[in-house]
Amino acid sequence: MTDNLYMPYLMRIDKVTYEAPGVKTFMLKFINEEDQNKFTFKAGQFGEYSVYGVGESTFCIASSPTRKGYIECTFRQTGKVTNALAGCEEGSIIGFRGPYGNIFPLEEWKGKSLLFIAGGIALPPMRCVIWNALDLRDNFKDITIIYGARTVKDLVYKHELQEWERRKDVKLITTVDPGGETPDWKGEIGFVPAIVEKIAPSSKETIAIVCGPPVMIKYTFPVLARLGFSDENIYTTLENRMKCGFGKCGRCNVGKVYVCKDGPVFTLSQLKELPDEY
């Protein structure tokens, strides 16, 4: 993080990847080599990405801390800032503030199995911790990824999904909503919670990490409970609730919790302590 909380790093867009309609991934490299050498982050943390004269937007760091020399972010065009970001090209300079927030505790998960459950554009926050775990593969038992989207074209990281599918040390299940399949689709057809129940992954010594649209999360948590997962072993991230990044604006306040300072990573047991209106 820079010495001035409000001063962003200058980042050059080294590569732009088209992921899905309205969704892009930027590979970002630091303009200042000293900034690059000092910068560190951990899986689960987020940043503020800015276009000068337009504003800034909050989303996770989508690359793994095990991959040095760059960071990546993935975003969907949904408003003024993300539309401006989408208009940037390779070689463009943008701002980045961060890292902020807490982390996915991979150190605590050593020796356990990991179950990743994601829906749609919510795979980017998971991608960071997935690659972190895969790059440290000997630290974990089984790794299972269940990922779904509305349609085949809405699946992000298609090239990486193919790579994970080829790996013998990962179990990948992909699904699309009914009607979202194509004639050559070979994955599952159904909503993510139903597919989780169908696959019925073991809860024994397993950590579940869930991220997706609120309705997906709402119906996935009870499925995990029926499968035997305890609230303490279910994690999610609330990065979509944040604005300034360090608790000054109050936009992320939920009861006594500031998501940007106390989160964005929470266990289900922690979420259940938040006010009912959440």
N, C-alpha and C positions, 0 to 999 in steps of 0.2 A: 504494500500500500504506500502511496506517496506520503510525504510529510504533511502536506495539506489535504485534509479529508475531502475537500471539494474539488481538488485538482486532479483531473483524469490523466492516466498514462496516454501517450500518443501511440496508436497501433496502426500498422499497415495491413490491409486486407491482402493476404498472400494467395488465397485461393477461395473461390466461390463454388459451392456445390448445390445444385438444384435437387431438392429432396422429394418434394410433392407440390401440388398446386399451391402457390403462395408461401411455400416453405423453403428457406435457404439455410445453408451452413457456411459460416465464415471461418477460415483459418486465419488467425491474427498473430502478427509478430511485432515485438516491441521496436519502436524507432530507436530508442536509447538502449545501447547494449548493457549499460550499467543497471538499468531498470530490469532488463531480462535476467541478468545474473542474480539479482536480489529477490526476484519475485518467486513466491511459493504459494501453494494453495492445497486444499485437500478435497476429496470427493464429497459433494453435497453443497459446497459453497457457491455463491452467486456473484454477479457483478452488474454494474450499470454501464450500458453501452450508449454512446451519444453521437449524434450528428450535429456539428456546430451550426448554430442558428436555428435549430429545430427543437432539440431537447434530448432527453435520454430515456431509455427503457430498461426494465429489469428482467433478466433471465439468468439461468444457471450457466456455469462453465461446463460445457458438454464434453470436453476432452478429459482424459485421465491425467492426474499428477505424475504418473509414471512416464508420460510422453513429454519430453523436455523440448524447449526451444520455441514453443508456441502455445496458444490456447485456442479453443474453438467454441463457437456459440451457434445455436440453431434457433431460428425464430420464424413465426408466421406473421404475415402482413395483416395487421388488425387495426392499425391507427396511424396517426401522423408520423410518429418516430419510426415505427417498424416499416412503414412505406418508404420513408426517407432512407433507411438502412438498406432496404431492398433495391433502391436505386443506385447504391454504391457499387463500384466495379473493383476488380482486382487492381491493386495499386493505390486505391483510395485510402485516405487517412481518417480514422474515427477515434473517439475517446473511449477509455475504459477505466472505471473506478472499481476497486475491489482488491482482494476478495472479502466478502462479508458472510456472516452467518456461521452456524455450527456445521457439523459434518456427519456423514455416515460412519459409524465407529467400526471400521474394518478390523482394527486391531482386536476388538472384543469379539469379533465374529470368527476368528481363526479356529479351524478345526470343525466348523459347522457347515451345513449345506445352505445354499442361498437360493431363494425363489423370488424372481423378479416378475412383477405383473404390471403391465403398462398398457395404456390406451392412447391412440392417436399421437398428437403432438407432445404428449407427456413422456415419450421415450427419451428425449434429450436429457432430462435430469437423471435418468437411469443409466444412460450410456456412459457417463463419467464413472459411476461406481461399477458398472459391468466390466468395462475395460480395465479398471483398477484391479478388480478381482481376477480377471483373466490373465493380466500381466503378473499376478502373484498367485497363479493357479494352484501351486502346491500347498497354499495355506488353507484351502477349503475342500470340502467333500463334493457332493453333487452341486452342480449349477444348472438351474432350470429357468428358462425365460418364456413367459407367456405374453404375447403381444398382439393386440388387435387394433383395427381401425375401421372406419365406416365403410370404406371401399378399398380395393386393391391399390388404386392410385394414391390413396391417402397414407399408405404405409411409408414411414420415413426410414432412412438408412438402408435402402433396399440392398445395396452392395454388401453391407455389413451383416444383414440378415442372412444372406447367402453364405457368407464366411462362417457365421455361427452355426448354420445348419450343417456345414461340412465338418465341423470340429467334432471329434469323438468324445471330448470331455465336457460338452455342453448339450443340454436337451432344449431345443427350441420348438415352441408351438406357436404358430401364427394363425390368426383368425380374422375374418371380416364379418360385418353385420349381414344378416340375411338380405339378399338383393345386391350386395356389394361385390359379389364374386365375378370373375371373368371365366370364359369357357375353359381356359387352361389352368385355373386356380387349383392347387393341390393341397391347400391348407384347410383348416377348420372353417365352418360357417356357423356363426352364433355370437352372441354377446359375451364379452370377456368373463363376467361372473359365472355364466353357465358353462363356459369352457373350463374354467378353474375347477368347478364342481365335477365336471366330466373326467378331467385328467386326475383329479384327487391326489395331488402331491402330498407326500408324507410330511407331517409336522415334526417328526422326531429330530431333535437337534438341528432345526431349520429356522432360518430367519427369512421372513417374507417382507419384501420391499414393494410397496404399491404406489403407483402414480397414474393419474388419469383424470378424465372429466369427473366432476363431483358425483354424478349419478352412477358412474361406474364404481367409484370408490365406495359409495353408500351401499351398493349391493354386493360388493366383493368382501367387505369386512365380515358380514354374517356367514358367508361361505367358508372363510378361513376359520372362523370360530367353530363351525360344525366339523371341520377337518382336524380340530384339536390345537390350533395355534393360539397361544396366549397373547393377550394384549401387549405384553412387554416385548414380544418377538415379532411384532408387526410394525413396520416403519413406513412413513410417507413424508413428502415434502410439500410445504405450503408457499413456495416461492411466488406464486401468482398473486399473493396478498400484499406484496411489498412495493414500496415506492422510492424512498430516498436512500435506503440501504443501511442507515445507522441510527434509527430511532428518533429522528428529529421531527419528522412531519406528522407522526402519529397515525398514518394511514393503515399501518399494519397492526394496530393495537386490538387485541382480543382479550377483554377482561384485564388481568394484570400482566399479560404476555405481550411482548413486542416480537412479532414473527421474525423481523430482520436481525434481532439481537439474541432472542431465545431460540430461534429456529434458523432456517426453515425446516430442518429435519426434526420430526417428532415421532414418538411411539404412539400407538393407539391408546395406551393407558394415559399418556399425557394429554392427548386430544380430549379424552373423556372428562378431564378436569376443567376444560374450558367452558365458558357460559353456554347455555342452551341455544342462544341465538346464533352461535357459530354454526 
